[in-house]
Amino acid sequence: MAIVTSWHGERFHTTSIRRLARDRAALTHTAGAIAQHARTMRYTGLVFDFETLERGDLDAQVTVMRAIVDSARRAGVRTITAAVPATDTSAYPARALLGVVDAIIPMVYDEHWAGSTPGSVASPQWARGALALRVREAGADKVIAGFPTYGYRWVTGKPTEALGYDEARALAARTGAALTRDAATQSLRARAGDWDLWMADAGTLRALVRVAEELGVRRFALWRLGREDQAIWGTVVR
């Protein structure tokens, strides 16, 4: 699966989607280039990741997706999905997007984010509400639950850090902070001095998968590979 995204530099660029939707020649060229890349690299699927769009951008979003999908299908791409904010059904309504893509991937993470107060990246209770919302919209068979494999450390007066599992453990060991499981969220947590760390690990993912399965969701995606708790490969993904 290849990601087709409006991210560049340090942010998502909504103007790129709006401009492509207005410029048929540019859109045709872009769709063809993506399809050619997919064919050359032997990708069998695509994931759209067009974040920070607004409700008024829906027509543009669908127009751009449809052009890329049509070209990608001709290039042999079989599965095409759209990653969507977990609870934003206004700018990312499932039914409208499923007129173009095969499934949606609700990004069930960043319940707490870099600019928020400290807390879990995705608690089971919050995940249940978000996924239930999308299942009601789309049906469980059209939902792929996207879960986190990372965490954040909030430091007073400094930018919030995104951390992988090994980084979180190393930091806790280096500072003497206990990395323990928070019973309410099933996340790992450590605190020391002026910082507060929350981390998703295999235990967190087991709890999240149980929630998804109870709602009838049977397919999952992880963001992102390379920084995950390696225990997930023997206990969560088998």
N, C-alpha and C positions, 0 to 999 in steps of 0.2 A: 504494500500500500504506500503510495506517495502522498505527501501533504501538499495541497494546493492552497496557498495562504496569501493574505494581504499583509502579513507581517514583513517589515523591513526595518533594519536598524534597531530602534528601541521601541517600536510601537506598531500597532495595526493602522493601515492607511485606508480609511473608508473612501477617500476620494478616488482611489484606483478603481473600486467597484462602480462608483457612480459614473466615472468617465468612460469606462469600458461599455457600460450599458447604453451610453449615448452615442458611442462611436462604433458603428457596425464593422467597419474595416479593421479597426484595431482589435475588436473582440474576435473577429474571425481569425486574424493573425495569431492572437494569443492562444485561442483554443487549439489551433493547428499545431502551434509549438509545443503545447502541453501534451497533446496526443502523440506527437512525434517523440517526445522525450519518454513518455510512458512505453511506447513501442520499443525504442532503443534499449531502455533499461529493463525491459521485460516485466514491468509492473502489471499486476492483474487487478489492482484496485486503486481508487483515489479517495482521499478524505479532504473535503473542503473545510477550511478554517478561516472564515471571514468574520472576525470578532469586532465589537464596538459599533456595529451597525445600529441604526435606529428604525423605528416602525415605518417611517416614510421611505426607507431604503428597500422595502421588501420586493417591489417590482424589479428594481435594479439587481438585487441579489439573485432572484430567480432567473432573470434574463441572462446574466453572466454564467450562472451554473448550467443552465440548459445548453448554451452554446458549447461549453467545455464538455459536458456529458455527451452531446451528440458526436463531437469529434473523437472523444475517448472511446466511445462504443465502437466506432468504425475502426479504431486502432486495436481492438481486441480486449479492451478493459472490461471486466465483467462486473465487478462490485464497486459501487460508488456511494459514499456516505457523506454526511455533513455533521461536523462537530458543532454543537450549539450550547450556549450558556444554559446551565441547568434549569433555571426557572424563568427565563425571559421568553415568554410565549407571545409577546407583542411583536418584537423585531424578528423573532425566529419561530413562527408558528409551524408546528410539525406537519400539519396537513398540507400547507402550501409547499413546503420543501419536499415532502414525499411525492409530490407530483413530478419531481425531477430526479430525486435520488432514491436509492434502495432502502436506506435506513438512516436514522439519526443517532448521533452519539452525544447524549447529554453529558456535559463536562461536570461531573459530580465532584467538584473540588473547588477550593477557595471559598469555603463557608466563611473562613477568616482569611484575609489576604494581607499583602504587604502594607497597605494603608489603613488597616483596621486595628482594633484592639486584639491582643493575643488570644488564640484559641485554636481549636482543631481545624485541620484543612478540610476534613469531611467526617462528621459524626454520623453514626447509623441513623439517628433520629432525623437529622436534616436530610440525609440521603434518601430516606424513605419518602419524605414529603416531595422532594424534587423528582424522584423517579415515578412516584405515583401520578404526579401531574403529567409527565410525559407519556406514561402508559395510557392514561385516560384519553390523551390526544391521539396517539398513534397506534395503540395496541402493542402488547409486549413483544410480539414477533418483529416489530419494526424498530425496536429500541436496543441499542448496544450501550451498556453502562460504562462510562469512562471514569476510572478511579485513579487516585493519586498514589505516587510512590515516593513522595518527597515531604519536606516539612519547612517550617519557617522559624527563624530566631528573631524575635523583636528585641531591639536594644534601645534603651531610652536615649533619645537625642540623636540617633543614628539611623541610616536606612536599614530596613528589614532585609535579612539575608535568607535566600532560599538554600536549603541544605539537602543533600542526599543522606541516605541511612548511615553509611560508614562515616560521613562527616559529622553527623549528629553524635554518634557513639564516641568518636575520637574527641570531640569537643567536651562531652560529658566527662570522659576519663581524664582529660587534661586539666579540667577545672575542678574536678572532684564533685561535680553535681550528679545527683542520682537521676538516672533516666528510668522513670517508672511509668506504669500504665495508668492512665486516667480511666476510672471505671465507667464514668458517664459517657465518654466519647470513644473508648477503646483505642485512644491514641497514646503514643509515648510522650512524656513531658519531662522537662528538666528546667530548673530555675537556679540562678546564682547571681548575686549582685544586682546589676541593672538590666538583666536580660531574662527572657522567658521563651523557651523552645517547645514547639509542638511538632511531632513527627508521625507520619503514617508508616507502619511496618506490616509484616505478614499478619500479625494479630488484627490490626485495623482492617486489612483487606479481607480477612476471613469474615469479619462481622459485616462488612459492606456487601460482600457476595451473598451472604445469607439473606440480607434485606432484599437484594435484587431478585433472588430466586423465589422468595415468598411472593413477589409481585409478578412472577412469571417470566422475568428477564433471564435469558440463558446465554447471552453473548456479552463479552467484556473487552474493554480496551484499557491500557495503562499509560499514564503520562508521568514520567517518561522513562524509557529503559536506559540503563546505564548507571542509575543512582539508587536502584531499588534494594531492599532487604533481600538477599539471595535466598532466604528461607521460603519466599513465596513460591519458588519453583518446585519445592517438594510438598508444600502443604496447601497452597491455594491453587496453583496451576499444576495439574497433573497430566 
